[in-house]
């Protein structure tokens, strides 16, 4: 399966609680933190919900 590197580039302060929980589920806590995740349909859906705060790169 493909891997994707996601980086949190905008702060989740003053965002809806659902978006904060989605970022937490993806494992992104602090600004500029990165994580490599499998590109499963569930993870891609989570990324799509908060993509305005993320930078996504294929590996």
N, C-alpha and C positions, 0 to 999 in steps of 0.2 A: 504494500500500500504506500501511497505517496506520503511524504512528510511536508509540513508547512512550518515556517518560522514566523511567529507572531510577536510583535513588539508593541507595548502600550506607549503611545506617543502623546495622548491627551489625558488630563486628570479626570477621574470619575467624580470629582467634587461637583455638587449641584446637578447630578444626573439622577434619573429615576432609580429606585431601589432595585428593580428587575435588571437593569443594566449593570449595576454594581455587583449583583449576585452572579450574573453571567461572566463577568470578568474574573470573579473569584473562582468560579467553576473551571475557567480556562487556566487558572494558576497564575494570573497576573495581578500583583498587588501594588507595586510601585511604578511610577512613571519611568519609562525607558527599560523596564524589565522585559526579558525575552523568554520565549519558551518554544521548544520544538514539539509539535504534536502530530499525530496521525491524521490524515485528511479523510476522516470518516464522514458520512452524511450528517451525523449528529453534531460533530465539532464544526463542520462547515456552516451549519445553520446557526450555531452560537456565534461564530465569527461574523456572519452576515448581520446579526442583530446589533453588533457593536462595532461595525467596520469603520464608522466615522471616528473612532478613537484609536484604531489600530493601524499598523503597517504590516502587511502580509507579504511574505516572500516564499516562493516554492524552493524546495531543496532537492 
